[in-house]
Amino acid sequence: MRIGLTGGGGFIGSAIAAALRAEDHSVKLTDIRGANPGHIRNVLNPEDCALICRGADVVIHCAASHNALITSADPVAMISLNIEGTVNMLNAAASEGVRRFVYLSSGKVYGDASYRPSRESDLPRPKDPYALSKFAGESYLESFQRKHGLECISIRPFSVYGPGQDLRTGYIGMLLEGLLNRTTAHLPGEAGYLRDFVHIGDVARLCSLAATRQLPRLTAINAGSSQATSLGDIAKAVGELAGEKIHTAFRDPSPGTLTRSCGDMGLAYEQLGYQPEIDLKTGLSETIQWFRSRGLTHRAFGA
């Protein structure tokens, strides 16, 4: 299958590309940060979007602004990239005859979860501009699906971690940055805040399935683990697995910080026979070892 992939140089995009190529699919990988001029594509440019989509059976749209430090400094640019870029890609996909469009949304669209894991049928309540931009993208997918017959699937990843992640963002990234640099990890929120941590390998496998398998119906699909872990417990687990004490401190969160986030994975199993395979302990151990083996810190590495 011929697949166009935006944001292919990022943490999630590069993992998806590897998963697809392992299944012998042809992947046209594009990323604005690419070192090869032939790979530099800007989703804010309609002509570039057409080049990405041309000849593709499926497009996976990962390109987005998501780094909290960057989006808070320039929210207008983030909204432009995340919404306008998605609409440009949808227009190009419809014009170029792409059959299926897979969109990387976010588990943040749910806002603070209730007492149970969030289901795709739950009413989204995005709390910050980033989550709102992702939900807006999902709404445009629904519109193009109705108008053009484009098969559209939204994937909603929760707290993705693993080898190659950016150590400047995400709770596990912050903890690893503190571990590797022997500094205090300043975590926004409180020890009791809950997150659904899901390994990058599981997310990439789910995205590959969504792109290439027949689906009973087209919808949004969660990419999580169905397990909620507190920030206090994840800090303790990283320290124990690393064999070192991690110094942590909690700071005041931004207004958009979620107190509880966890995804129900029943629909992914129903639609694709998918279940996450990498448990948290195994995934954390692998991630710690990956960074240690490379001697990397946030000053030497950032997705």
C-alpha positions as CSV (number, residue, x, y, z in Angstrom):
1,M,0.0,0.0,0.0
2,R,1.2,3.5,-0.8
3,I,1.1,5.8,2.3
4,G,1.8,9.5,2.6
5,L,2.9,10.5,6.1
6,T,3.2,14.1,7.4
7,G,5.3,14.8,10.5
8,G,7.3,11.7,9.7
9,G,10.4,13.1,11.4
10,G,8.7,13.5,14.8
11,F,8.4,11.1,17.7
12,I,5.1,9.5,16.8
13,G,5.5,9.9,13.0
14,S,8.8,8.2,12.8
15,A,7.5,5.2,14.8
16,I,4.5,4.9,12.5
17,A,6.8,5.0,9.5
18,A,8.9,2.2,10.9
19,A,5.8,0.1,11.7
20,L,4.4,0.5,8.2
21,R,7.7,-0.3,6.5
22,A,8.0,-3.4,8.7
23,E,4.8,-4.6,7.0
24,D,6.3,-3.8,3.5
25,H,4.1,-0.7,2.8
26,S,5.6,2.1,0.7
27,V,5.9,5.2,2.8
28,K,6.4,8.8,1.5
29,L,7.7,10.4,4.6
30,T,7.6,14.2,4.9
31,D,8.5,16.6,7.6
32,I,9.3,20.3,7.6
33,R,12.4,19.6,9.7
34,G,13.8,17.1,7.3
35,A,17.5,17.4,6.4
36,N,16.8,16.1,2.8
37,P,15.3,19.0,0.8
38,G,13.1,16.5,-1.0
39,H,11.5,15.7,2.3
40,I,10.7,19.2,3.4
41,R,7.0,19.8,3.1
42,N,4.9,22.5,4.7
43,V,1.2,21.6,5.4
44,L,0.4,25.3,5.3
45,N,1.3,25.3,1.6
46,P,-1.5,23.7,-0.5
47,E,1.0,22.8,-3.3
48,D,3.1,20.8,-0.8
49,C,0.0,19.1,0.5
50,A,-0.9,18.0,-3.0
51,L,2.6,16.5,-3.4
52,I,2.3,14.6,-0.2
53,C,-1.1,13.1,-1.3
54,R,-0.3,12.5,-4.9
55,G,-0.2,8.7,-5.7
56,A,-1.1,7.8,-2.1
57,D,-3.8,5.2,-1.2
58,V,-3.8,6.4,2.5
59,V,-2.5,9.6,4.2
60,I,-1.6,9.7,7.8
61,H,-1.5,13.3,9.1
62,C,0.8,13.7,12.1
63,A,2.2,17.1,11.5
64,A,1.2,19.5,14.3
65,S,2.4,21.9,16.9
66,H,2.1,20.2,20.3
67,N,5.1,21.2,22.4
68,A,3.6,23.0,25.4
69,L,6.4,25.5,25.6
70,I,6.1,26.4,22.0
71,T,2.3,26.5,21.9
72,S,2.0,28.7,25.0
73,A,4.5,31.1,23.5
74,D,2.7,31.4,20.2
75,P,-0.8,30.0,20.3
76,V,-1.9,31.7,17.1
77,A,0.8,29.8,15.1
78,M,-0.2,26.6,16.8
79,I,-3.8,27.0,15.9
80,S,-2.9,27.9,12.3
81,L,-0.7,24.9,11.8
82,N,-3.1,22.4,13.5
83,I,-6.3,23.6,11.9
84,E,-5.4,25.2,8.6
85,G,-2.8,22.5,8.0
86,T,-5.3,19.8,8.5
87,V,-7.9,21.4,6.2
88,N,-5.2,21.8,3.6
89,M,-4.3,18.2,3.8
90,L,-8.0,17.1,3.6
91,N,-8.5,19.3,0.5
92,A,-5.4,17.8,-1.1
93,A,-6.4,14.2,-0.2
94,A,-9.9,14.7,-1.7
95,S,-8.5,16.3,-4.8
96,E,-5.8,13.6,-5.3
97,G,-8.1,10.6,-4.9
98,V,-6.7,9.4,-1.6
99,R,-9.0,6.6,-0.2
100,R,-8.4,7.0,3.6
101,F,-7.2,9.8,5.8
102,V,-5.9,8.9,9.3
103,Y,-5.6,11.9,11.6
104,L,-3.5,12.1,14.8
105,S,-5.8,13.9,17.3
106,S,-5.3,13.7,21.1
107,G,-6.8,12.1,24.2
108,K,-6.9,15.7,25.5
109,V,-10.1,16.4,23.6
110,Y,-12.0,14.7,26.4
111,G,-10.9,17.2,29.0
112,D,-10.9,15.9,32.6
113,A,-12.2,12.3,32.6
114,S,-15.0,11.2,34.9
115,Y,-14.7,8.3,37.2
116,R,-14.2,5.8,34.3
117,P,-11.9,5.8,31.3
118,S,-13.1,8.0,28.5
119,R,-15.0,6.4,25.6
120,E,-15.1,7.7,22.1
121,S,-18.8,8.3,22.5
122,D,-18.2,10.7,25.4
123,L,-18.8,14.4,24.7
124,P,-15.4,16.1,24.2
125,R,-14.7,19.0,26.5
126,P,-11.3,20.4,25.5
127,K,-9.7,22.6,28.1
128,D,-6.9,24.3,26.2
129,P,-6.2,25.7,22.7
130,Y,-4.2,22.7,21.7
131,A,-7.0,20.2,22.6
132,L,-9.5,22.5,20.9
133,S,-7.5,22.7,17.7
134,K,-7.4,18.9,17.6
135,F,-11.1,18.6,18.1
136,A,-11.7,21.1,15.4
137,G,-9.6,18.9,13.1
138,E,-11.8,16.0,13.9
139,S,-14.8,18.0,13.0
140,Y,-13.4,18.9,9.6
141,L,-12.7,15.2,9.0
142,E,-16.4,14.4,9.6
143,S,-17.3,17.1,7.1
144,F,-15.0,15.8,4.4
145,Q,-16.2,12.3,4.9
146,R,-19.8,13.3,4.3
147,K,-19.0,15.6,1.4
148,H,-16.3,13.7,-0.5
149,G,-16.6,10.1,0.7
150,L,-13.1,10.2,2.1
151,E,-12.6,7.5,4.7
152,C,-11.6,9.3,7.8
153,I,-10.3,8.0,11.1
154,S,-9.2,10.0,14.1
155,I,-6.6,8.5,16.5
156,R,-6.7,9.9,20.0
157,P,-3.3,9.2,21.7
158,F,-3.1,9.7,25.5
159,S,0.3,10.2,27.2
160,V,2.7,8.6,24.8
161,Y,6.2,7.7,25.9
162,G,9.1,5.6,24.8
163,P,12.6,5.6,23.1
164,G,13.2,8.7,21.1
165,Q,10.7,11.0,22.9
166,D,11.3,14.6,23.6
167,L,12.6,15.1,27.1
168,R,11.3,18.7,27.3
169,T,7.6,17.8,27.5
170,G,5.4,15.1,29.0
171,Y,5.6,13.8,32.5
172,I,7.8,10.9,31.7
173,G,10.0,13.1,29.6
174,M,10.4,15.5,32.5
175,L,11.3,12.7,34.9
176,L,13.9,11.3,32.5
177,E,15.4,14.7,32.0
178,G,15.8,15.0,35.7
179,L,17.3,11.5,35.9
180,L,19.8,12.0,33.1
181,N,20.8,15.5,34.2
182,R,20.6,14.8,38.0
183,T,18.3,17.8,38.5
184,T,14.9,18.2,40.1
185,A,12.0,17.3,37.8
186,H,9.4,20.1,38.2
187,L,6.0,18.5,37.4
188,P,2.9,20.6,36.8
189,G,0.0,19.5,39.0
190,E,-0.2,17.3,42.1
191,A,1.0,13.8,43.0
192,G,-2.6,12.5,42.6
193,Y,-3.1,13.7,39.0
194,L,-3.8,10.6,36.8
195,R,-2.5,9.8,33.3
196,D,-2.8,7.0,30.9
197,F,0.7,6.3,29.8
198,V,1.0,4.3,26.5
199,H,4.1,3.1,24.8
200,I,5.0,4.5,21.4
201,G,5.3,1.0,19.9
202,D,1.6,0.3,20.8
203,V,0.5,3.7,19.3
204,A,2.4,3.1,16.1
205,R,0.9,-0.4,15.7
206,L,-2.6,0.9,16.2
207,C,-2.0,3.7,13.6
208,S,-0.7,1.1,11.1
209,L,-3.8,-1.0,11.6
210,A,-6.1,2.0,11.2
211,A,-4.4,2.9,8.0
212,T,-4.3,-0.5,6.4
213,R,-7.2,-2.7,7.7
214,Q,-10.8,-2.9,6.8
215,L,-13.0,-1.1,9.4
216,P,-16.6,-1.9,10.3
217,R,-17.2,1.8,10.7
218,L,-15.2,5.0,10.5
219,T,-14.8,6.8,13.8
220,A,-12.5,8.2,16.4
221,I,-10.4,5.5,18.2
222,N,-8.5,5.9,21.5
223,A,-4.8,5.1,21.7
224,G,-4.2,4.4,25.4
225,S,-3.7,1.6,27.8
226,S,-7.0,1.7,29.8
227,Q,-4.8,2.1,32.9
228,A,-4.6,5.4,35.0
229,T,-1.3,6.0,36.9
230,S,-0.8,8.8,39.3
231,L,2.1,11.2,38.9
232,G,3.4,10.2,42.3
233,D,3.4,6.5,41.3
234,I,5.0,7.1,37.9
235,A,7.8,9.2,39.5
236,K,8.4,6.3,42.0
237,A,8.4,3.7,39.2
238,V,10.9,5.6,37.1
239,G,13.3,5.9,40.1
240,E,13.0,2.3,41.1
241,L,13.6,1.0,37.5
242,A,16.5,3.4,37.1
243,G,18.0,2.4,40.4
244,E,18.4,6.0,41.3
245,K,16.4,8.5,43.4
246,I,14.7,11.1,41.3
247,H,14.1,14.4,42.9
248,T,10.6,15.8,42.1
249,A,8.7,18.9,42.9
250,F,5.2,19.9,41.9
251,R,4.4,23.3,40.5
252,D,1.2,25.2,39.7
253,P,-0.3,23.8,36.5
254,S,-1.6,25.9,33.7
255,P,-5.4,26.2,33.4
256,G,-5.5,23.6,30.7
257,T,-3.7,20.9,32.7
258,L,-5.9,17.8,33.1
259,T,-6.4,16.3,36.6
260,R,-7.4,12.9,35.2
261,S,-7.0,11.4,31.7
262,C,-7.5,7.7,30.7
263,G,-8.8,6.0,27.6
264,D,-11.1,3.1,27.3
265,M,-9.7,0.7,24.6
266,G,-12.8,-1.4,24.0
267,L,-13.5,0.2,20.6
268,A,-10.0,-0.4,19.3
269,Y,-10.4,-4.1,20.0
270,E,-13.9,-4.2,18.5
271,Q,-12.8,-2.4,15.3
272,L,-9.3,-3.7,14.8
273,G,-8.7,-6.6,17.2
274,Y,-6.1,-4.4,18.8
275,Q,-4.9,-4.5,22.4
276,P,-1.9,-2.7,23.9
277,E,1.0,-5.2,24.4
278,I,3.7,-3.2,26.2
279,D,3.1,-2.9,30.0
280,L,4.3,0.2,31.8
281,K,7.2,-1.5,33.7
282,T,8.6,-3.1,30.5
283,G,8.1,0.1,28.5
284,L,9.8,2.3,31.1
285,S,12.7,0.0,31.5
286,E,13.2,0.0,27.7
287,T,13.0,3.8,27.5
288,I,15.4,4.4,30.4
289,Q,17.9,2.0,28.9
290,W,17.6,3.6,25.4
291,F,18.5,7.0,26.7
292,R,21.2,5.8,29.0
293,S,22.9,3.8,26.2
294,R,23.2,6.9,24.1
295,G,24.3,9.2,26.9
296,L,21.6,11.7,25.7
297,T,20.1,14.6,27.6
298,H,17.6,17.2,26.5
299,R,20.5,19.3,25.4
300,A,21.6,16.7,23.0
301,F,18.3,15.3,21.9
302,G,14.8,16.6,21.2
303,A,12.2,15.2,18.8
